[in-house]
Amino acid sequence: MRLAAAIACAALLQGCVYLPRTTSAYDEDCQVETRHMHLAATQIGAIGSCTNRDCAYVLVAIGAVAAATAVVSGSIVLVGNVVYWLERQGKCALA
């Protein structure tokens, strides 16, 4: 039962990390190009075969990496969006 749960959990995680992505759009009202950041989940690898404790170690490592990338990338997205918003406000006020 535990092995099945570990395998199912490993299949769901499969080495996902979160990366910041930037998209651009044109704002008709201000006539400027605006940018926006968001988080994108990206798969970097898959778990092959593991046995007993090795699976537990791999799952813990993958969970730690996914959590760390979510926190770091989330912070980057938050700060980036604030900067892009301020940039848009400055350009829009000038237009």
Sequence and secondary structure as in RCSB ss.txt:
>XXXX:A:sequence
MRLAAAIACAALLQGCVYLPRTTSAYDEDCQVETRHMHLAATQIGAIGSCTNRDCAYVLVAIGAVAAATAVVSGS
IVLVGNVVYWLERQGKCALA
>XXXX:A:secstr
 HHHHHHHHHHHHTTEEEEEEEEEEEETTTTEEEEEEEEEEEE        THHHHHHHHHHHHHHHHHHHHHHH
HHHHHHHHHHHHHHHHHHH 
